[in-house]
Amino acid sequence: KIGVWWDFENCNVPYGIDAHRVGLNIVSGLRSSGFKGPVSISGYGDMLQLSRSVQESLSATGIRLHHVPSGGKESESSDRALLMDLILWTIENPPPAHLFLISGDRDFSTALHKLRMRNYNVLLACPAGAYISPSLLGAASRVWYWNSLVRG
């Protein structure tokens, strides 16, 4: 089983990408790298950052979007929501299972390292051209650049 958690505030849908293809390209990247099994994709962030048509396209292709308003004093609320759902998923899906985080946020490093030590296979897609914490990269057994993965 493969659970995908997408931080769309850190890894947005690039300009010129058909939003209908995002989920398909994520799954295609997994399959071409040898990862098999059912895939579930959840996206987290302020949905006001996404146009209505992008929201509808992502939802229509099976991506579950979780609206977490940005701003205010709870600037990390999107990260907390994603992490909470990821941890709950691990309770229902013991190893062997694949956790695929799409984010460049180093705040996830500790949790990913602990899950890897519990025999989860941790996968990561991160933004190209941005500084990515070595501790975040070190938690993953396989890393993609988001812009390449999402383009297919």
C-alpha positions as CSV (number, residue, x, y, z in Angstrom):
1,K,0.0,0.0,0.0
2,I,1.2,3.5,-0.8
3,G,0.0,6.6,1.1
4,V,0.8,9.9,-0.5
5,W,0.7,13.2,1.5
6,W,1.1,16.3,-0.7
7,D,1.9,19.7,0.8
8,F,0.6,21.8,-2.0
9,E,1.7,25.0,-0.4
10,N,5.4,23.9,-0.7
11,C,4.9,21.9,-3.9
12,N,2.3,23.6,-6.0
13,V,0.8,22.6,-9.4
14,P,3.3,24.2,-11.8
15,Y,2.1,26.6,-14.4
16,G,1.2,24.8,-17.6
17,I,0.5,21.5,-16.0
18,D,-3.0,19.9,-16.6
19,A,-4.3,19.3,-13.1
20,H,-6.1,16.2,-14.4
21,R,-2.6,14.7,-14.9
22,V,-1.2,15.4,-11.4
23,G,-2.4,12.2,-9.8
24,L,-1.7,10.1,-12.9
25,N,1.9,11.4,-13.0
26,I,2.5,10.7,-9.3
27,V,1.3,7.1,-9.8
28,S,3.2,6.7,-13.0
29,G,6.4,7.9,-11.2
30,L,5.8,5.3,-8.5
31,R,5.1,2.5,-10.9
32,S,8.2,3.3,-13.1
33,S,10.3,3.1,-10.0
34,G,8.9,-0.3,-9.1
35,F,6.4,0.6,-6.4
36,K,3.3,-1.5,-6.5
37,G,0.0,-1.6,-4.7
38,P,-3.0,0.7,-4.2
39,V,-2.2,4.4,-4.0
40,S,-4.1,7.0,-2.0
41,I,-3.3,10.7,-2.5
42,S,-4.2,13.5,-0.1
43,G,-3.3,17.2,-0.5
44,Y,-3.0,19.7,2.3
45,G,-3.0,23.5,2.3
46,D,-5.0,26.6,1.8
47,M,-7.3,25.7,-1.1
48,L,-7.7,29.4,-1.8
49,Q,-4.2,29.1,-3.4
50,L,-5.8,26.8,-6.0
51,S,-8.2,28.0,-8.7
52,R,-11.6,26.5,-8.7
53,S,-10.9,24.5,-11.9
54,V,-7.6,23.1,-10.4
55,Q,-9.5,22.0,-7.2
56,E,-12.2,20.3,-9.3
57,S,-9.7,18.6,-11.6
58,L,-7.7,17.2,-8.6
59,S,-10.8,16.0,-6.8
60,A,-12.2,14.5,-10.0
61,T,-9.1,12.3,-10.3
62,G,-9.3,10.9,-6.8
63,I,-7.0,13.3,-4.9
64,R,-8.6,14.1,-1.5
65,L,-8.0,17.8,-0.7
66,H,-7.9,19.0,2.9
67,H,-8.4,22.8,3.3
68,V,-6.2,24.3,6.0
69,P,-6.5,28.1,6.0
70,S,-3.1,29.8,6.0
71,G,-2.0,32.9,7.9
72,G,-2.8,34.0,11.4
73,K,-1.0,32.6,14.4
74,E,-1.4,29.0,13.3
75,S,1.0,29.2,10.4
76,E,2.0,25.5,10.8
77,S,-1.5,24.2,10.9
78,S,-1.3,22.6,7.4
79,D,1.8,20.7,8.5
80,R,0.1,19.5,11.7
81,A,-3.0,18.4,9.8
82,L,-0.9,16.4,7.3
83,L,1.3,14.9,10.0
84,M,-1.8,13.9,12.0
85,D,-3.4,12.1,9.1
86,L,-0.1,10.4,8.2
87,I,0.3,9.0,11.7
88,L,-3.3,7.9,11.8
89,W,-2.7,6.1,8.4
90,T,0.2,4.2,9.9
91,I,-2.0,2.9,12.7
92,E,-4.3,1.3,10.1
93,N,-1.5,0.3,7.7
94,P,1.4,-1.5,9.4
95,P,4.7,-2.2,7.5
96,P,5.4,-3.1,4.9
97,A,3.9,0.0,3.4
98,H,5.2,3.1,1.6
99,L,4.8,6.6,2.9
100,F,5.3,9.2,0.1
101,L,5.7,12.8,1.3
102,I,5.6,15.6,-1.3
103,S,7.1,18.6,0.5
104,G,10.4,20.3,1.1
105,D,9.5,21.2,4.7
106,R,12.2,20.0,7.1
107,D,9.6,20.0,9.9
108,F,8.7,16.5,8.8
109,S,12.2,15.1,9.2
110,T,11.9,13.7,12.7
111,A,8.6,11.9,12.1
112,L,9.9,10.4,8.8
113,H,13.1,9.1,10.4
114,K,11.0,7.5,13.2
115,L,8.7,5.9,10.7
116,R,11.6,4.6,8.6
117,M,13.0,3.0,11.8
118,R,9.7,1.3,12.2
119,N,10.2,-0.3,8.8
120,Y,8.1,2.0,6.7
121,N,9.6,2.8,3.3
122,V,9.8,6.6,3.1
123,L,9.6,8.2,-0.3
124,L,10.0,12.0,-0.9
125,A,9.4,14.5,-3.7
126,C,10.8,17.9,-3.1
127,P,10.9,21.2,-5.0
128,A,13.9,21.6,-7.3
129,G,16.1,24.6,-6.9
130,A,15.2,25.1,-3.2
131,Y,17.4,24.3,-0.2
132,I,16.3,20.9,1.2
133,S,17.4,19.9,4.6
134,P,19.9,17.0,4.6
135,S,17.9,15.5,7.5
136,L,14.7,15.4,5.3
137,L,16.6,13.9,2.4
138,G,18.2,11.4,4.7
139,A,14.8,10.1,5.9
140,A,13.9,8.9,2.4
141,S,14.9,5.8,0.5
142,R,13.9,7.4,-2.8
143,V,13.7,11.1,-3.8
144,W,12.2,12.8,-6.8
145,Y,12.1,16.4,-7.8
146,W,8.5,17.5,-7.7
147,N,8.6,19.5,-11.0
148,S,9.9,16.5,-12.9
149,L,7.5,14.0,-11.2
150,V,4.4,16.1,-11.8
151,R,5.3,16.6,-15.5
152,G,5.5,12.9,-16.0
